[in-house]
């Protein structure tokens, strides 16, 4: 057992937090104080319907609010809304919907009256009146922002895509956000990068908030961590992502900020971007129920042709082709079957007087394409909004998730792996499969994850005056994770097949179990004062402080040899191993201030400064500061622009500069010791890591510029250029043996850069009552480069490294540049490799590794099309793409390199290029030449197609149903690529070795409200 014996005091609480507390207490009004007499007479209501001005289709999910009050409502699927219990008086009703321009109506409410206010909203993907939460102190109109924020209308996109998880809903909808699924297994999660890679040693994951509460969004935890501790041969390479714990049906919108220029007020952990998830809220008015059910299947499309066919010569010299999957299908034993998925979701929302609510529950049951891959989950949410007085309101957000997932086994001895490396002539006792037949891993191996997760938060909004508002957010995110890598006791019918893996020594089975308790605590305060300095100049001043504490407790238990079948706990093994425990605590405390000046509500200048401390900093490094400066100009509202408004309806120019950071990993700054027993039995310690008392966070600096425009009332554009530089990048540098501490020391000596452009466009091609056609798309470029690694030549391994002047974590290899080929025998001789920049070709045995390709796509994007007929029938499609990157095709390398004789090129060399034949010769294989197997992974994918039909109201009213929608959707329907592996996005780290590719998904859904 290894125990950390060093710690660092968390940052202290500055006096500003006490001042904030006093301010909050002092600004809460006394019961009944400041409430107009009329406010106690709940008399009337405001009702109406919200539709699209072009198509007259109802707009569900539109927020209607009475300006200056907390009274609001949300339109239903029929577009209708009701704001009840409105005090008598005159009001302005504001209507806002993501993807549409805002609109307002003046109404006067009298005792007992019902006032109607209908809205017809204009489609405008980037409305300047839209309220954006992410990166701002409490929410600001888009017109004031000098940086880009991508906003995703979750209900609309979910209706179109039938996305099974939050990460699939996010995919291809925010330019610059690169979502890589990795594997198609049930329960596996993707990796997420925003604007590519920028760090040399730390995580590239963005940070995530739910309703202002920082949450655990870890990727890579779960089975892989448990399995790799002692069971590398069968541990699943399917990584999990805690983002997918969140039920997509509960999400109102997703906001993505893509760089330091927008993320300054999030400070030390925001250099990789921020994702803010806003869940659905209740609104005063009639009670609405919504019920959705989905049924579908998943399948490994065209498996027989995608799983490679191997070749081998029999005793007569004949070349025999063998495809393991096709053999099992022909024998009635297919090891992949179509999976089944079903989900049920019910929600209720409404409210009266001063309380509004949204409550939901969902159940998902998924079965994968293998018997040991499945998942079940239950999630529940309760969001309450309470008006405490005319000066205060409280929002609470409570979510719970319980899930159990069995991920099966990738790599190792999975059915894919054993078929890729098998042949019936070489392995007749296992029906041709390498080591074991498919039923062994499917029956004996179980990699499971059980999750219990609670996320809760409370937001108190205080506005003691019309010009001064306060917001306090307190939240907790707790995840209990039980991850288990299990090899079951082998029954007599299966035990003989284990001989190639160790026979009797492993037939008793084994288990590795990781128990994690992951806790995030959030405290966040912001106060904002708004005033008019002159008739033309406005001022918005904000101060804030936030506190995030992360604690991860981990225990690892393991054991060998179960005495009998059906025993699956560590305590039931006959050889339990010594357990290990760790505790990691990380604390961030930051204070910030922001000042914004506005001129005539169309020119805005904003400056901000954040000061941070983090417990992972070195003890001699205290506080770090992050500045921000931005400008926004709605140029289309200037008088000189009036002649262009008939074609350029709105144009906003923007620019921003900002900084944020990434803190070191916990404990890396500390000098640590590990427990070590003495020969005489006494306790003692030995040197662990040397640490670095001067270690500081990586600092990212970014310049961003762009524009947002609407043309001809049909075309919306959002364009950004960014240039990001990361300094003080952390690199592990070898320590001197004389220090007494072996290993590496983290130092801030690296530097990287990223730059690119992002463009999003939506075009209303047709907008008639009978036919409406919307075309959309986004595109983003990214180029990352290592600028400095200190005195270290390169970071990484032989084949994946970061080198000055080249992309981060790029592929490197010796590369064959010339060879001679006998035209008769096809024998390859005189093989030479690249000698490096400026050098002549040399013998491959002495050649250097050279740059081959980058892992990170240089170009990403998507195209969408949505056609609505007769206001009821909608056809939607999405094609996404990634270009300019490569993937290590380890499956082909194993067949054509390691095993050699399985490759078709050995038997039909005339079909292959000379350089490829040169790469698979014995000499080239021994020289570790992987360049021919690092292949172009560019692709276009038909990712989503859906058809939905809104049932006529006359069919439903007799049943008491307000609206109903029937939908059919498909995902991952076809891929266009030159990549020769299973799939260009099937990967674990840098390789695709025996990874289950993303699967095809077909789904039927029915939703109705009443």
N, C-alpha and C positions, 0 to 999 in steps of 0.2 A: 504494500500500500504506500503510495506517495502522498505526502502532505505538504502543502505550502506553509512555511513558517514565517513568512514576511507579509506585512500589510501596510497600507498607506491610508492615512486619515482622509475621509471624504471631505470635499470642500465645505467650509463652514457656511452658516446661513447669515448673510449680510443683513444689516439693519433695515434695508429696503423692504424685506419681507414683513417685518413687524409694522412698518409704515403702511404697507398694502393692507394688512389685516385691520389696522385701525381705520383706514379709509373705507374698507368694505363695511365694517360695523357701523361707522358713522353715517353711511349713505343709505342704510336700510330704513325706510320710512316706518313710523309708528302705525299700529293698526288703525286703519281708517284715515290716517293723516294724508293730506294731499289728494284725496280721491274726490272728484266732483260729485255733487249730489246726484246728478243725472246718471253717473256711472253705476249707481246702485239700483237703478230701475231698468232691468233688462227687458227691453220692450219689443224691438223689431228684429228683422233679419234682412240680409242681402243675398239674393239668389241670382242664378244666371247660367249661361252656357258658354264654353270657350271652344272656338273652332279655328281651323286653318283658313285664312282669308282666301286662299286660292282654290282649295279643294272642298271647303265646307266640312271637312272631316273633323270629328270631335278630337280635342287634345286632352288626353288623360294625363294626370300628374302635374297640371299647371297649378302654381301657388298663387292664391288670391289673398291679399292682406289689406286691412284697413290701415292706411298710413298713420303713424303716430300712436298705434295701439298694438297689443299683442294678439288681436283677433284675426284669425286667418282660416283658410280652408284649402282643400286640394280637390281639383276636378276629378271625377270618376271616369270610367271607360267611355261613358256616353258624353263626356265633356261638361256635365252639369256639376255645380257646386252650390253650397249653402253655408253662409256665415250666420250663425244663430246668436241670439242673446246680445244683440247690438244695442247699446244705449242710444236714446234719441239724440239726434244731432246730425251735422253735416260731415261727410268724410270723403276722402279720395281712396278709391279701390285700385290697388296695383296688381297687375297680372304679369307673372313672369314664368317662362318655360324655357328650358335649355334648348338652344337651337332656334329660338324665336326672339324677335324684338319685343321689349316690354311695352305695356300699354296701361293707361290709367283712365278711370271714369270718376266723375263727381256724383255723389248720391246724398240724399237727405232722408234720414230714417225718422219716422214718427212712431209714437206708441202703438203697438199692435199691427204695424204695417209690414208688408213684405215688399221690398224694393228690388226691382230687376236690373241687373247690369250685365249685359252680354259683351263678350270680347271676341274679336276676330284678329288673330295674331299673324304677323308676317314672318315667314321663315327667314331667319338670319342666324347662321351658324355661330357667329361671333358678335352677338348683340353687345353694344357698348354699355347698355343699362344692366347687364347681367351681374349679379352679385357673386364674387369669387372669394372663397374662404382661405384657401391655401396660400401661405406666404404673406398674409395680411393680418393686422391686429383686429380680428373680429369681423372681417368681411368688408370688401370694397367693390365699387362698381368697376367693371372691366376698363372703362374709359380712363381711370386713374392710374392703371398699372403700366409700368415701363418695361415689364418682362412678360414672357409668354407663359400662359397656363393652359394646358389642355383639359377640357371639361367633357366628360362622357355622361350622356343621359342613360343611366343604367336601365330603367324599365323599357325604354324604346329599343335599346340595343339587345337586351335580353329577349324581348319578344321576337326580334328578327333572327337572332343567332341560336337560340336554345342552348346557350353556353352552359356547360355543366359545372363550372367553377368560376371564381372571381378572376383568376389569372387568364383563363381562356376568354373571358369577357373583355379583359384589358388588351388582349393581343390585337395588333394591327389597327388600334383605334387612337393611339396617341403617338404622333410622329416622334421618332427618337427613342422610344421605349422598345427595347429588343427583348422579346419573350421567346425563350427556347424551351420547348416542351421536354426534350430529352428522351422520354420513353412514353409508350402508350398504356402502361399498366394502370389499373384502377388504383387510386391513392397516390400515385407519383405526382410530384409537382415540378414546375419549370424553374429555370433560372431567369432573373430579370436584370437587365442592365439599362440604364438611362444615359444616353449619349456616350455609349461605349465604355471602354476601360480607361481608368486614370491612375489606379494604384498599382504598385509593384508587389505588394505583399499582403495587403489587407482585403477585406471583403468589398465587393462592388455592388452589394445589395442596397437599394434605396431604403429609407426609413418610412414607416407607415403609421398613420394615425386613423383612428375611428372616432368620429365626432369629437375631435380634439384630444383624444387620449392616445398616447403612444402605446403601440402594441407589438407583440412578438411576431416578426415576419421572417423568422429564420428559415433558410433553405439548406438542405443537406443534413439536417438532423433526422434521427429516426433509425431505420433499419441499417443503413450503411454503417453508422457509427457503432451499433451493437454488433453487427456481423463482423466488422473488420477487427474487432478486438481479439478474436481468436478463431474466427471461422471464415477466413478470407476466401476459401474455395466455394462456399455456397451463400455467402452474404449477398443480399440484393443490392444492385447498383441503382435501384430506383430511389431517387432522393425524394423527400417530402418537402412541402412548402406550407408553412403555417398560414399563409394568406388564404389558402383554399379551405380553411375552417369556416370562413364567413359565407353565409347563405346569400347568393346573388339576388334572390327575390326580396331581400330586406334592404337593398341598396337604392338610394335615391339618385346619387351621382358620385362620380369619381373624378378627383382633380389631381393632375400630375404637374408638378413643377420640375424642370429638367436641368437645373444647374445652380451654381452658387449665386448667380445674379438675382435669382428669385428666392433662394433659400437662406439668405443671410440670417434672418431672425430665428432660424432653427439651429444655427451654430455648428458646434463641433462634429455632429454626426450627419450633416446634411449634404456633404459634397457630392454624393451619388444620387441626389434627387430626393423628392418627397412625394409620397402618395397619400392623399387625404380621402378617406371613404366617409361619405355622408349618408347615414341610414334614413329610412323613411320615418316621418313624424306624423302624429295625429293632428287633426285640426277640428275646431268647433264646427258642429253641424250634425247632420244625420249620420247614423251608424252605417258603415259600409263593410260588407263581408266580401272577401275575394278568395276563391278556391281554384287551385291549379293542380292538374294531374298530368304526368308525363310517363309515357311508356316507349321503350326503344330497345335497340340492339347495337352492339359493337362487333366489329369483325376485322380480322387481318386480311385485307383485300389482296387477292391474287397471290396468296402465300407461296404456292408451288413455284411460280415463276420468279418471285423475289428472293426466296431462300436459295442460295447458290447450289448448283449441281456439281458434284465432285467426280473425278475421273481416276481410273486405276487400270493397270494391265493385268489380265489373268495369265495363267500358266501358258496359254496358247499365244500370248502376245496381243490379244484383242483388248481394245480400250473399252472399258465398261463404265457407262455413266450411272451415277447413283444420286438420287434426290431423296433425302430422308423423309421429308414431309409427304411427298407424293407416294412413297412406299407405304407409309402408315395409312394414308387415305385409301389406297387401293386394298389394304388388308383390313379395312374396317376399324382402324385404331387411330383416327386423327388426333394429334396432340393439341390442336387448336380447335375450339368450337366457337360458334357465335355467342357472345355474351349478352346478357339482358340487363337493362337498367330501368328502374321505376322510381318516381318521386311524387310526393304529395305535399302540397303547401297550402296552408290556410292562414288568413290574416283578417283582422278586424280593426277598424279605425273610426274615430269620431270624437265627440266631446260635447260638453255643455258647460255653461257658466264659465268658470275659470280653469277648467281641467280638460285637456285633450289627450288622447291615447292612441298608440299603435301597438298591437299585440299580434305576434305571429308564431307559427310552429311549422316545422317541416320534417319530413322523413325521407331518406334516400336509401335505396337498396340496389347495389350494383354487383353484377357478377361478370368477371373478366373472361378472357378467351381461354384461360387455364383454370383447372379446378382449385388451385391454391392461390388464386387472385380474386379477391372480392372485397366489398366494403359496405358497411352500414353506418348511417349517421343520423342523429337527431339534433336539431337546433331550435332554440326558442329565443324570442326577443320581445321585450316590453319597453317601449319608449313613452314617457309621460312628459307632458308640458303643462306646467301650472303657473297661472298668473297670480302672484302673491299680492300685488297691489298695482296701482297705476305706474309705479316706478320700479317694479321688480318682477322678474319671472324666473322660473327654475325649470330646467330640462334635465331629465334623467334618462340614461340609455343603458339598458341591461341586456346582455346577450349570453347565452349558454350553448355550448356545443359538446356533444358526446359522440365519439366515433370509434369504430373498430375496423381496421383495415388489414387485409392479408395481401402482401405484395408479391408473393411467389419468390422466384429466384432468377435474377438475370446473371449473365456471364457464368463463371464457375462451371457447373455441370447442368446448366439449364437445357431444355430441349433444343433451343436455338444453337447453343454452343456445341452440344454433342452432335447435331446434324451438320453444322458447318465444318467440323473436324472429322467427320466419319465417312466410312465407305464399307459396303457389305463384304468386299474381298479382304479388307484389312481387319475388320472387327466382326467376324461372323457370329461370335457368341453373344453379342449385344445387338443383333439384327442390323449391324453396320454402324451403329452409333458409337461415338467416341466415349470410352470409359463405361458409360451406363446408358440404358435405354430411357426414353422420356418419362416413363411412369415412376422412375426412382425419384427424381427431384420433385415431381408433382405430388407424390404421396408422402415422401419423407421430410421434405423441407418446407418450413413455414416461417416466413419473416413477417411479423405482425407488429402493428402499432395501435395502441389504445390511447385515446385522447379524452381528457376532461378539461374543458376550458371555460372560464368565466371572464367576460369583459364588461366592466361597468364604469359609468362615468356620470358626473353631475356638473351641469353648467349653470352658474348663477349670473344672470344679467341684471345689472343695476344701472338705472339712468335717473339719478336724483334731480337732474335738470335736463332741459332740452338739448344742451350743448355738451354734457359730460356723461359718458357711459363707462361702465366697468364690467369686466367679464372675468370670472373665476372658474377654472376647470379643475376638477379633482377626479382622478381615475385610477383604476386598477385592472391589469390584465394578468390573469393567472392561468398557466397551462401545466397540467399534470400529464406527463408523457411516459407511457410504459412500452418500451420497444424491445422486441424479443426475436432473436435469431435461434431457431429450433431445428435440430436434426432428430427426428423421432427414432425410437427403437425399431430396428428392422426385423420384421416378422420373417419366419422361415422361407416364405416364397420370395422375399426380396433380398435377404441377406447374401445369397450367392453372388448377386450382381455387384456387391460392394468390394469384391476382391481387388479390382484395379485401384480403389481409393484407400485401401488399408485393411480390408476384410474384417476379421474379428475385432481388431483394435478400435473400429469405429461403428460397428454394427449395433452397439449399445446406445448410440446417439449422444447428443450433447446439446447444451443450451447456453446462450449468452444473453443476459437481460440488462438493459440500461433503464434506470428510473430517473426521470428528470422532473424537477419542480422549477418552473421558470416564471418569475414574477417581475412585472413592470409596474412601477408606481409613478404617476404623473401629477404634478401640481403646476398650474399655469395661470398667471394673472396678466391682464392687460387693461390699461385705462386710456381712454381717448377723449380728448377735448377738441371740439369743432367750433370755430367762430369765424365771423366775417370781419376782416381787418378793414376793408373798404367795400364799396359797392361792387368792386370787380375782383378783389383778392380774398380768398378764403384760406384758412389755416387749419390743419389737422395735426395735433400733437399727440403722440402715443408713448407710453412707458410700459414696460412689461418685465416679468421675471418668470422663469420656469425651472422646474426641478424634475429630473428623470432619474429614477433609481432602478437598476436592473440587477436581479439576483438569480443565479442559476445553480441549483443544487443537483448534483449528479452522483448516482451510485451504480457501480457495475458489479453484477453477480454472474457467476458462471459455474458450470459443473459438467462432468463427463459420466457416461455410462448409466443409463436407466436400467433397473433390474427386470422390467417387464413392460409390455406395451401399455399405451394410454397414460403414461406418466409424463407430465410436461412441466414440472416445476424444478427450480434449482435444488430445493430441499430434498427432492426425491432421487437425485443422482447419488451414486456411490462414491464419486470423487469430486466433491465441491472444491472450488478454488478460492483463494483468498480474495475477499471483496476489495473494491477500491472506491474511494469517495473523493469528490472535489466540491469546492464552494467558490464561486466567482461572483464578486459584487462590483458593479460599476456605477458611478454616480456622476451626473452632469448637473451643474448649476450655472445658469446664465441670466444676465440682465441685459436689457436692450432699450434703446430709445429710437423713435422715428419721428421725423418732421416732414410734413407735406404742405406745399403751398399750391393753391390752384388759382388760375386766372380765367375769369369768365366761364368757369366750368368746362374749359376745353384745353387748357395747358396746365400740366401738373409737373412739379419738381419734387422729388422725394429723396431724403437722405436718412440713413439709419446707421446705427453702430451697436454691435453686440459684444459683450465681454463674457467670457466663458472660463470655467474651470472644470476639470474632469479628473476623477481619481486614478486614471491610467497614465496621467502625465508624470514625468519624472519629478522627484521631490524638490529639485532645484528650479523647476519650471512652473510658474504659478498660473497667471491669467493670460488668455489670448484674446485679441480683439479682431472683429470681423466688420469691415465697413461696407456700406452699400450706397449707391447713388443711381437714380433713374429719372427718366423724363418721358412724358407722354403728351402728345399733341394731337387733338382731334382737328385735323387741318380742314376737314370738310365743313366745319361749322364757322370757318372764317368768312367774312364778307367777300373777300376776293375769290372765293371758291364757288360762289353762287351760280356762275354760268356753267359749271361742270356737274352740278348736282343731278341733272336729268340722267346722266350716265354713271357718274361716280357718286352713289348715294351716301356713302360714308367712307372716310379714310382716316385711320389713326396711325401716326408714326410713333415709334417708341425706341428707347435705348436704355441699357442698364449696365452697371458694373457692380460686381459684388464678390464677396469672399465667404467661404465656409470651410469646414474641415472634416477630417476623419480621425478619431482618437486612436491611439495604439491599442492593441489587444490587452486585455487585463493581465496584470502581473509582468508584462514584458519589460517595464521600466524598473522593476524591483530586483534587487539582489536577493536571491532565494536559496534556501537550503532544503534538503530532503532528509527524511528520517532514515537512519541506517543503524542497525544493531551492531554492537561490538562483539568480538570473538568471545569475550567473557560473559556475554549475555546482557550487558548493560546497554541502555539506550544511548543514541548518539545521532549526529547529523553529518551529512556530506555536502559539498558544494553542489548547488543546482544550476541556476543561471546567473550570469554576472550582472545583468540589469544595466540601466543607464539613467543616472539621476537627472540628466539634461534632456531626456526624451520629450518631444513635443508632438502635437498632432500634425498630420499632413495638412497643408494649406492649399486650397483650390481657389484660383482667381479667374474670373470669367468676365468677358465682354460679350454682350448680346445686343443685337439691333434687329429691327424688323418693322413690319406694318400689318395692319388688319384693314380690310376693305370690302365693301359691298358694291357690286357693279350691276346696273340695269335692273335692280331689285330681284336679281336671279343668281348671281355668282358671288360667293363669299370666299375670301382668301385670307389666310393667316401665314405669314412668312417670317422666318427667323434665321439669322446668322449668329453662330457662337464661336468663340475662341477661348478655350480654357487651358490654363497652365497650373499644374500641381507641383508645388515645391515642398521641400522637407519630406519627400517621400521616404518611408521607412524601409531600410534594407538591412538584412542580417549579415553582419560582418564577422569573420572568424576572430576569436579571441586569442590572445597570446597565451601559450601554455604556462608561462611564468605567473599568470594571474591566479592560478589554482582553480579556475572555472573553465571546464571544457565546453566546446560548442561555439555559439555565435552570440554577438551582441547587437541589439537593434540600434541603428543610428539614422539620423535624418540627413541623408546625403543624396537621395534620388530626386529626379525631376522628369516630368512627363508633360505631354500636351495632347489636346483633343481639339478638333475644329470641324465644322460642318454647317450644313444648312438644313432647314426643316420647312416644309410647305404642306399646308392642308387646304383643300378646296371642296366646296359643295355647290353644285349647279342645279337649279330648278329648271330642267329642260322643258317640261310641260306641266301645266298647273290647272287643267280644266276639271270640271266636275266629273266627267266620265273617265278621263285619263290623267293621272299625275305621275311624273317621272322625275326622280331625283338621282343625280350622278355625283358621287363623291370620290375622294381619293386623298392620299397623303404620301409623302416621300421624304426621306431623310438621308443625308450622307454623314459619314463619320470617318475621320482619319486620326488614329492615335499613334504616338511616337514616343520612344524613350529618348530623353534629352541628356540624361546624366545618370551614371551608376557609380560615381566616385572612382576609386582605383580598381574596382572589380570589373573584369572584362565582360562578364555577362552573369545574369541571374537565372536560375532554373536548372534544367537538365540538359543532356546532350541534344535532345530533339525538340524540346519546348523551352524557349528561353527568351529573356528580355535583354536586348543589346542596344547600346547607344546608336541612334540613327535609324532604328527599325521599329516595327510595331511591337506592342506589349504582348508577351506570351505567344510569340510567333513560332511556327514550325521551322526547324533547322535540320539539315541532313547533308551528308555527302551526296553530290548530284552527278550522275553520269552525263557527260556531254558528247562523247563520241565512242563508236565501236564499229568493228568490221563484221560483216556477215557473209558466210559462205552461201552463194545462191543455190547450191545443190542440197547441202545438208542442213542449212539454216543455223549452223554452229556460229557462235558469237565469240570473237577474239579481239585483242588489242583494245580493251576497255579502259577509257580514261575518264577522270572526274574533274570537276571544276576546281581549279587551283586557288580560288579566292579572287577578290577584286584586284585587277591589274596583273594577275599571274597566269601563266600558260597552264593548260591541262596537265594533270599529273596522275600517277597510278593511284587507284582508289584507296589502297591500303594506307597511303600517306596523305590523302587529301583532307583538307579542313571541312568542317561543317559550314554550309552557306545558307543564307536565308531562302526559304521555299515559299511560304505563304503566311497570311494572317488568319487567325481564327475568327476575328470579329468582322461581321459583314460591313462592307464599305457603303452599301446602298440598301435601304429597307423601305418598304411602303406597302400600300394596298389600294385597290380600286373597288368601289361598291356601286351597286345599281339597285334602285327600288322603284317598282312600277305598281301603282294602285289603280284598279279598275272599278268604276261605279261606286267608289268610296268604301268598298267592302273587301275586295280581293287584292291582296298584296303579294307580289313576287319580289324576293330580295336575294342578292348574291354578293359574295365577297371573295376577291382573289388577292392574296397577299404574296409578297416576294422578298427574298433576301439575295443579295448579289455581292460578288467580289471577295469571297472568303473560301476557305478550304476545310476539309475534315479528314482526319486520319482513318482510312478504310482498313481497320485492323482485320476485318474478316477476310478480305482479299489477301492481305499480307500473310496471314496464317496459312491460307490455302496455297498461295503461289510462292511464298517465301520460306516459311518455317517447314511446311510439309512438302512443298515443291511439286510432288507428283500428282497432287489433286487438281492442279491447275490445267485448264484446257490448253494453255499456251505451250505446255510441254509436248502435247500430242498434235497440235495444229499450229505450229509456229508461223506458218505462212500467213495467218490472219492477224498477226501482231507486229507492232513496230519494233525496230531493232533495239532501241534504247530500253523498251520494256523487257525484251528478252534478256538484255544485258543485266538488268537489275535483278533478275531471278536466278542467275547463275550461282553456284555454290560460293564462289569468291565474293560476289556482291552481297550475298546474304550474310556472310561472316563479317563484312565491312559495315554492317548496320546501315544500309542504304534504304531509307523509307520514302525517299522523294516520290517514286512512282505511285505510292499508295496514299500520299497526301493529295487528295483529289478535289477538284472544283465542286463545291457544295452549293452553288447557286441554284435557285429554284423559283418557280411560280407554282402556287397551290390554290386550287379551288377549295377554299376553306369552309365556306358556308353558303348554303342555298336553303331558302325557306319559302313556304307558301302558306299564307294565313287568310282566314275568311271570317269576317265579322257577321254573325248571324243577325237577320232582320229582327227588329224589336217586336213586331207583332207576333212572332213565334214564341216570345219569351215572357211577355207581360202576364199572361195567364198563370205562369208558374212563379210569378214574383221575382223574376230575374231581370236585372237592369240591363246587362249586356253579356254576351258570350262570344268567345273567339276559338276557332279550331285551327290548329297549325300543324304543318308537317315540315320537318327540317332535316338536313343532312350536313355532316361535317367531315372534313378531310376526304373529299370525294375524288380528287385526282391531283397528281403532282407531275409537273413538267421539269425534268432535271437531267443533266448529263452525269450526275454522280452515280457511281457503279455499286454503291452499297445498298443496304436495305432501305434507307431513307436519309435525306440530307440533314434531318433534325433529330435522328436517333443517335444520341450521344450520352456518354458519361465522362465528363471532363474533356479530354482531348481526343477520345477515341469512340468508335461505334461498336466495339467488340461484343457481339451477341446481345445487343440491346433490342428489346421489343419496340418496334417503331410506333409512332402515333397511329391510332387505329381509326377506321371509318366508323362513323356514328350516324344512325338513322333514328328519328324520334318523332312521335306523334304527341301533341299536347292539346289540352282542353282547359280553358280558363273561363270562369263566369263570376259575375259580381251580382250582389243583391243587397 
